[in-house]
Amino acid sequence: MRLRLDELWTTKLRELPESSMSCQRVDVCLRDGLQVRSVFVFNAEWIEWLDDRATDPPCDLAAISVAED
């Protein structure tokens, strides 16, 4: 499922490098401490949240960083 990110995260993502054209591969940390690796973000606005990554969509993001290889 694709979800629109809050403007705070969009601004941060615009400062990070792209993995490919208009796409970023990021690691995210939720406020409950759950860490999810290799999540795709499109146009710094839309996060692709797969159902098997966690039980809930990322409503409470605590951090986003460029995914480590």
Buried (B, 14 or more C-beta within 10 A) or exposed (E): EEEEBEEEBBEBBEEBEBBEEEBBBBBBBBEEEBEBEEBBBEEBBBBEBEEEBBEEEBEEBEEBEBBEE
